Amino acid sequence: MNITRIIASELSATVSQIQAAVDLLDEGATVPFIARYRKEATGGLDDTQLRTLAERLQYLRELEERKATVLKSIEEQGKLSDGLREQIEACDNKTALEDLYLPYKPKRRTKAQIARENGLQPLADVLLADQSQDPETAANAYLNEQVPDSKAALDGARAILMEQFAEDAELIGRLRDKLWAEAEVHAQVLEGKEKDGEKFKDYFDHREPVRTMPSHRALAVLRGRNEGVLTVALKYQPDETLVTEQSAYEKIIAAHFKISDGHKWLRDTVRLTWRAKIFLSLELDALGRLKENADSDAITVFARNLKDLLLAAPAGRLPTLGLDPGYRTGIKTAVVDDTGKLLDTAVVYLHQENNALATLAALVKKYGIKLIAIGNGTASRETDKLAGELIKGLPEAGLHKIVVSEAGASVYSASELAAKEFPELDVSLRGAVSIARRLQDPLAELVKIDPKSIGVGQYQHDVNQTQLAKSLDAVVEDCVNAVGVDVNTASAPLLARISGLNSTLAQNIVAYRDENGAFDSRRKLLKVPRLGEKTYEQAAGFLRINGGKEPLDASAVHPEAYPIVAKMLDDLHISAADLIGNRDKIRQIKPAAYTTDQFGLPTIMDILAELEKPGRDPRGEFQTASFAEGINEISDLQAGMILEGVVSNVANFGAFVDIGVHQDGLVHISALADKFVQDPREIVKAGDVVKVKVLEVDAARKRIALTMRLNDDADSGSPKNGRPSENAARNNRSGSLKDKGQREKNVGNTAMADAFARLKK
C-alpha cells in the first residue's frame, strides 16, 4: 500500500485507481489491454500513465527488496538501531539507501580497519572530540608494536576519520546535491587528438553546468571521452584556487563535524577527505547521473519519433512496385500484390534507360501496379527520375511514385525472418520487397525490423541498451494494438506484438491459418495450440476478422461486450450488420441504459464509437513532399532557397528535415516558429511535410542549417560565431551552423521520409 500511495501521488491519481492497475498487471494483463478494456477499474488511466506506473512499480519494489537485504545485513552485524531502521525504511530512492548502508557494507580490508585493529579508534575519537589537544602529544599515548611512532599513529587516526567523514549519509547527500547544482562539466581535447577528433571540435575546451547540460551535448562529450579524444572532468571551483583556497565543500565538512578553523591537522584531514575520497566518488556519481538523464532523454526522443513513424499513414492495399536504387549493382525491383505477397522481381540499370523502362513498363501492365515505392538511398534521385519517365509513358496506368526511407531494409534483408520468408530470393531483392511493403503499410513492415535500425534515434548506440530496447518494444506494442491487425493476413512478427501473444503463439496462429484456412470467427482462435482463455481475453479485441460469421469480429469491440451489443440490437429490433456504421440508429441509443457493474459508461461510449466507425484506423492522412527538381546533392543548395521536405527526426534541440540531398538539414528549435518553442514536438513530428528555407550550407562538413520561418534572412557567408539561445526565436541568425545542436546529429541517422500521396479514385 505504501508503494501504491507513492505512485498515486506521482500520477495525481487515486489509490484505488493505482491498486486496480497494479492488480491487473500482477495478473498478467498487458498495458494495451488495461488501457482499452479496463477503464472502469483504473478510472481511465491511459497507456502512457500505465507505462509510467509499471516502471515505478518495478523500481519501488526493487527498492523494498533492497531495504530488506540491507536491514538483514546490518542486523546480523548487531548494529541495527531503531533510528537507523526508521531512516532506511523512509528512503525513497536507491542512492540514499546506499549512502546509509555504506558504513556497514562489507568491504575489503581498508587502512581505517587496519588502524582500528591497531587500537587507534580512541585516538581518532579524542582528536575530533577535544580539539584543544596537540595531535603529536595525544598520539604518543597510542604507540605499540604495530604503531612505532606518532606519525604512524596520526596516519592511522586520519584514515579512520576520513572513512567516517566519507560515510556520513546526511553529509554525503548534502554534498552530492550541492555539487550537482553548482559544478560544471569540463571537456578538453587530449594532446595530439585534434585531427582525429575533428567531429568533437566543439568540445575541445567546453564548460557547461552539469545540471542543465542537454542530453545531446552530454552524450557527445561522453562519446568523445570513450573514443579517447576528450577528457571529461567535473569542476567545482577555478583550478588556480584549488591549492590556495579552501573550497565551500571542505567548509561544509568541517562545519558538519564542528572542526575549528585553527586546527590545522583536522583541516588537512578534511581537505584530504574531500579531494582524495568524497569528490572522486561524487564526481563519478554526477557523471553517472548525467549519463542516466541523457539516456532517458535520448530514449524518450527515440520512442516518440518511432511512434510517429509507425503510425504514419499507409498508402493502402494496392499493387506496388518497390525500387531499391543502385548504380553499379542496378535497381533491385520487386512487385507485391495488394496483400504484400511477392509476385515478381527484376534488376534494371540506370545506364540502360530504355531497357529499364521497357522492363518496368511490362511489370506495370502485367500486374496492374498503382504505386511505385522508391528507396531514398544512393541513386535515389536518378531512380526517381526514371520512375517519372515511366509514369509519363503510361498515363493510362494511373501510377503514383513516392520516395520512402529504406532505413533498416538491409537489416531485414539479411535477417533470419527474411531468409525464412524468401529462402530462394537474393538478399538485395528482399530489400526491394520491404521498400514496397512499407509504403503499403509502414507499421506492418517496420515491426519486422529492430527499431534501433530504423534511423530515428539520437546517439542510440551510446545509451543504455536494455532500457532502450524496453522502451522501444513498449512503443511498438502500443502502436500495433492501437491500430489492430487482420488475423487472416498479418505476419507472425506483427501478430507477436498483439497484447497477450508472443512469437510462439504468433507462429502457431499462422501455422493453423495455413493448415485450416482463414479464421471465420474470433472464437476459433481458441483452437490454436497453446492459446487459452486468458490469452484470448488479452488478444481478441485487437485481432480483426473481416467477412466472418460475426460482424463485430471486424471491430475493436471486445467479445466480452458482445452481450451488451446484442441487447442494443434487441431493443432497436435491428441486426448487427444494419446497425454497424448507421450513425442515426447509433445515436438513438442511450448509453446509460446499458451500463452494468462490469461495463461502465466509458466502455459503452467506446462500443458506440466503434459501431459508428468499425475498425477505424487511427493513423493520419496520406501526404507527400515534392522535392525540388535539380536539387540532388548538398552542393546544389544555395542559401535562400525555399524547399519542401519531410521531418525525418525530432530531437530536443530541433528537427531534422530530408530535403532530398542525402543529408538531412537541421531546423534549430529557435527557427521552428515565430514564437518561443519549449518542445519541438509542439510544432512538428517525424513524417510531417514542411516548407523550409536554407540558411547556411557547409558542404565540407555536410551541414545544412534550415529555418521554417520563411522570412528569415539567409546567410551567404561562412557560419557565424555563437550559439542561438532559447530566446532567439526572433533572431534571424538562429539557425547558424555554429549551433551546438547541429553537430550532435547522429552520423548514422538517415532520413525517414515516409511521406505519401493521397491517391485519387
Secondary structure in CASP SS format (residue, H / E / C, confidence):
PFRMAT SS
TARGET T0000
AUTHOR 0000-0000-0000
METHOD secondary structure of the structure
MODEL  1
M C 1.00
N H 1.00
I H 1.00
T H 1.00
R H 1.00
I H 1.00
I H 1.00
A H 1.00
S H 1.00
E H 1.00
L H 1.00
S C 1.00
A C 1.00
T C 1.00
V H 1.00
S H 1.00
Q H 1.00
I H 1.00
Q H 1.00
A H 1.00
A H 1.00
V H 1.00
D H 1.00
L H 1.00
L H 1.00
D H 1.00
E C 1.00
G C 1.00
A C 1.00
T C 1.00
V H 1.00
P H 1.00
F H 1.00
I H 1.00
A H 1.00
R H 1.00
Y H 1.00
R C 1.00
K H 1.00
E H 1.00
A H 1.00
T H 1.00
G C 1.00
G C 1.00
L C 1.00
D C 1.00
D H 1.00
T H 1.00
Q H 1.00
L H 1.00
R H 1.00
T H 1.00
L H 1.00
A H 1.00
E H 1.00
R H 1.00
L H 1.00
Q H 1.00
Y H 1.00
L H 1.00
R H 1.00
E H 1.00
L H 1.00
E H 1.00
E H 1.00
R H 1.00
K H 1.00
A H 1.00
T H 1.00
V H 1.00
L H 1.00
K H 1.00
S H 1.00
I H 1.00
E H 1.00
E H 1.00
Q C 1.00
G C 1.00
K C 1.00
L C 1.00
S C 1.00
D H 1.00
G H 1.00
L H 1.00
R H 1.00
E H 1.00
Q H 1.00
I H 1.00
E H 1.00
A H 1.00
C C 1.00
D C 1.00
N C 1.00
K H 1.00
T H 1.00
A H 1.00
L H 1.00
E H 1.00
D H 1.00
L H 1.00
Y H 1.00
L H 1.00
P H 1.00
Y H 1.00
K C 1.00
P C 1.00
K C 1.00
R C 1.00
R C 1.00
T C 1.00
K H 1.00
A H 1.00
Q H 1.00
I H 1.00
A H 1.00
R H 1.00
E H 1.00
N C 1.00
G C 1.00
L C 1.00
Q H 1.00
P H 1.00
L H 1.00
A H 1.00
D H 1.00
V H 1.00
L H 1.00
L H 1.00
A H 1.00
D C 1.00
Q C 1.00
S C 1.00
Q C 1.00
D C 1.00
P H 1.00
E H 1.00
T H 1.00
A H 1.00
A H 1.00
N H 1.00
A H 1.00
Y H 1.00
L C 1.00
N C 1.00
E C 1.00
Q C 1.00
V C 1.00
P C 1.00
D C 1.00
S H 1.00
K H 1.00
A H 1.00
A H 1.00
L H 1.00
D H 1.00
G H 1.00
A H 1.00
R H 1.00
A H 1.00
I H 1.00
L H 1.00
M H 1.00
E H 1.00
Q H 1.00
F H 1.00
A H 1.00
E C 1.00
D C 1.00
A H 1.00
E H 1.00
L H 1.00
I H 1.00
G H 1.00
R H 1.00
L H 1.00
R H 1.00
D H 1.00
K H 1.00
L H 1.00
W H 1.00
A H 1.00
E H 1.00
A C 1.00
E E 1.00
V E 1.00
H E 1.00
A E 1.00
Q E 1.00
V E 1.00
L C 1.00
E C 1.00
G C 1.00
K C 1.00
E C 1.00
K C 1.00
D C 1.00
G C 1.00
E H 1.00
K H 1.00
F H 1.00
K H 1.00
D H 1.00
Y H 1.00
F C 1.00
D E 1.00
H E 1.00
R E 1.00
E E 1.00
P E 1.00
V C 1.00
R C 1.00
T C 1.00
M C 1.00
P C 1.00
S H 1.00
H H 1.00
R H 1.00
A H 1.00
L H 1.00
A H 1.00
V H 1.00
L H 1.00
R H 1.00
G H 1.00
R H 1.00
N H 1.00
E C 1.00
G C 1.00
V C 1.00
L E 1.00
T E 1.00
V E 1.00
A E 1.00
L E 1.00
K E 1.00
Y C 1.00
Q C 1.00
P C 1.00
D H 1.00
E H 1.00
T H 1.00
L C 1.00
V C 1.00
T C 1.00
E C 1.00
Q C 1.00
S C 1.00
A H 1.00
Y H 1.00
E H 1.00
K H 1.00
I H 1.00
I H 1.00
A H 1.00
A H 1.00
H H 1.00
F C 1.00
K C 1.00
I C 1.00
S C 1.00
D C 1.00
G C 1.00
H C 1.00
K H 1.00
W H 1.00
L H 1.00
R H 1.00
D H 1.00
T H 1.00
V H 1.00
R H 1.00
L H 1.00
T H 1.00
W H 1.00
R H 1.00
A H 1.00
K H 1.00
I H 1.00
F H 1.00
L H 1.00
S H 1.00
L H 1.00
E H 1.00
L H 1.00
D H 1.00
A H 1.00
L H 1.00
G H 1.00
R H 1.00
L H 1.00
K H 1.00
E H 1.00
N H 1.00
A H 1.00
D H 1.00
S H 1.00
D H 1.00
A H 1.00
I H 1.00
T H 1.00
V H 1.00
F H 1.00
A H 1.00
R H 1.00
N H 1.00
L H 1.00
K H 1.00
D H 1.00
L H 1.00
L H 1.00
L C 1.00
A C 1.00
A C 1.00
P C 1.00
A C 1.00
G C 1.00
R C 1.00
L C 1.00
P C 1.00
T E 1.00
L E 1.00
G E 1.00
L E 1.00
D E 1.00
P C 1.00
G C 1.00
Y C 1.00
R C 1.00
T C 1.00
G C 1.00
I E 1.00
K E 1.00
T E 1.00
A E 1.00
V E 1.00
V E 1.00
D C 1.00
D C 1.00
T C 1.00
G C 1.00
K C 1.00
L E 1.00
L E 1.00
D E 1.00
T E 1.00
A E 1.00
V E 1.00
V E 1.00
Y C 1.00
L H 1.00
H H 1.00
Q H 1.00
E H 1.00
N H 1.00
N H 1.00
A H 1.00
L H 1.00
A H 1.00
T H 1.00
L H 1.00
A H 1.00
A H 1.00
L H 1.00
V H 1.00
K H 1.00
K H 1.00
Y H 1.00
G C 1.00
I C 1.00
K C 1.00
L E 1.00
I E 1.00
A E 1.00
I E 1.00
G E 1.00
N C 1.00
G C 1.00
T C 1.00
A C 1.00
S H 1.00
R H 1.00
E H 1.00
T H 1.00
D H 1.00
K H 1.00
L H 1.00
A H 1.00
G H 1.00
E H 1.00
L H 1.00
I H 1.00
K H 1.00
G H 1.00
L C 1.00
P H 1.00
E H 1.00
A H 1.00
G C 1.00
L C 1.00
H E 1.00
K E 1.00
I E 1.00
V E 1.00
V E 1.00
S C 1.00
E C 1.00
A C 1.00
G C 1.00
A H 1.00
S H 1.00
V H 1.00
Y H 1.00
S H 1.00
A C 1.00
S C 1.00
E H 1.00
L H 1.00
A H 1.00
A H 1.00
K H 1.00
E H 1.00
F C 1.00
P C 1.00
E C 1.00
L C 1.00
D C 1.00
V H 1.00
S H 1.00
L H 1.00
R H 1.00
G H 1.00
A H 1.00
V H 1.00
S H 1.00
I H 1.00
A H 1.00
R H 1.00
R H 1.00
L H 1.00
Q H 1.00
D C 1.00
P H 1.00
L H 1.00
A H 1.00
E H 1.00
L H 1.00
V C 1.00
K C 1.00
I C 1.00
D C 1.00
P H 1.00
K H 1.00
S H 1.00
I C 1.00
G C 1.00
V C 1.00
G C 1.00
Q C 1.00
Y C 1.00
Q C 1.00
H C 1.00
D C 1.00
V C 1.00
N C 1.00
Q H 1.00
T H 1.00
Q H 1.00
L H 1.00
A H 1.00
K H 1.00
S H 1.00
L H 1.00
D H 1.00
A H 1.00
V H 1.00
V H 1.00
E H 1.00
D H 1.00
C H 1.00
V H 1.00
N H 1.00
A H 1.00
V H 1.00
G C 1.00
V E 1.00
D E 1.00
V C 1.00
N C 1.00
T C 1.00
A C 1.00
S C 1.00
A H 1.00
P H 1.00
L H 1.00
L H 1.00
A C 1.00
R C 1.00
I C 1.00
S C 1.00
G C 1.00
L C 1.00
N C 1.00
S H 1.00
T H 1.00
L H 1.00
A H 1.00
Q H 1.00
N H 1.00
I H 1.00
V H 1.00
A H 1.00
Y H 1.00
R H 1.00
D H 1.00
E H 1.00
N H 1.00
G C 1.00
A C 1.00
F C 1.00
D C 1.00
S C 1.00
R H 1.00
R H 1.00
K H 1.00
L H 1.00
L H 1.00
K H 1.00
V C 1.00
P C 1.00
R C 1.00
L C 1.00
G C 1.00
E H 1.00
K H 1.00
T H 1.00
Y H 1.00
E H 1.00
Q H 1.00
A H 1.00
A H 1.00
G H 1.00
F H 1.00
L E 1.00
R E 1.00
I C 1.00
N C 1.00
G C 1.00
G C 1.00
K C 1.00
E C 1.00
P H 1.00
L H 1.00
D H 1.00
A H 1.00
S C 1.00
A C 1.00
V C 1.00
H C 1.00
P H 1.00
E H 1.00
A H 1.00
Y H 1.00
P H 1.00
I H 1.00
V H 1.00
A H 1.00
K H 1.00
M H 1.00
L H 1.00
D H 1.00
D H 1.00
L H 1.00
H C 1.00
I C 1.00
S C 1.00
A H 1.00
A H 1.00
D H 1.00
L H 1.00
I C 1.00
G C 1.00
N C 1.00
R H 1.00
D H 1.00
K H 1.00
I H 1.00
R C 1.00
Q C 1.00
I C 1.00
K C 1.00
P H 1.00
A H 1.00
A H 1.00
Y H 1.00
T C 1.00
T C 1.00
D C 1.00
Q C 1.00
F C 1.00
G C 1.00
L H 1.00
P H 1.00
T H 1.00
I H 1.00
M H 1.00
D H 1.00
I H 1.00
L H 1.00
A H 1.00
E H 1.00
L H 1.00
E H 1.00
K C 1.00
P C 1.00
G C 1.00
R C 1.00
D C 1.00
P C 1.00
R C 1.00
G C 1.00
E C 1.00
F C 1.00
Q C 1.00
T C 1.00
A C 1.00
S C 1.00
F C 1.00
A C 1.00
E C 1.00
G C 1.00
I C 1.00
N C 1.00
E C 1.00
I H 1.00
S H 1.00
D H 1.00
L C 1.00
Q C 1.00
A C 1.00
G C 1.00
M C 1.00
I E 1.00
L E 1.00
E E 1.00
G E 1.00
V E 1.00
V E 1.00
S E 1.00
N E 1.00
V E 1.00
A E 1.00
N C 1.00
F C 1.00
G E 1.00
A E 1.00
F E 1.00
V E 1.00
D E 1.00
I C 1.00
G C 1.00
V C 1.00
H C 1.00
Q C 1.00
D C 1.00
G E 1.00
L E 1.00
V E 1.00
H E 1.00
I H 1.00
S H 1.00
A H 1.00
L C 1.00
A C 1.00
D C 1.00
K C 1.00
F C 1.00
V C 1.00
Q C 1.00
D C 1.00
P H 1.00
R H 1.00
E H 1.00
I C 1.00
V C 1.00
K C 1.00
A C 1.00
G C 1.00
D C 1.00
V E 1.00
V E 1.00
K E 1.00
V E 1.00
K E 1.00
V E 1.00
L E 1.00
E E 1.00
V E 1.00
D E 1.00
A C 1.00
A C 1.00
R C 1.00
K C 1.00
R E 1.00
I E 1.00
A E 1.00
L E 1.00
T E 1.00
M C 1.00
R C 1.00
L C 1.00
N C 1.00
D C 1.00
D C 1.00
A C 1.00
D C 1.00
S C 1.00
G C 1.00
S C 1.00
P C 1.00
K C 1.00
N C 1.00
G C 1.00
R C 1.00
P C 1.00
S C 1.00
E C 1.00
N C 1.00
A H 1.00
A H 1.00
R H 1.00
N C 1.00
N C 1.00
R C 1.00
S C 1.00
G C 1.00
S C 1.00
L C 1.00
K C 1.00
D C 1.00
K H 1.00
G H 1.00
Q H 1.00
R H 1.00
E C 1.00
K C 1.00
N C 1.00
V C 1.00
G C 1.00
N C 1.00
T C 1.00
A C 1.00
M C 1.00
A C 1.00
D C 1.00
A C 1.00
F C 1.00
A C 1.00
R C 1.00
L C 1.00
K C 1.00
K C 1.00
END
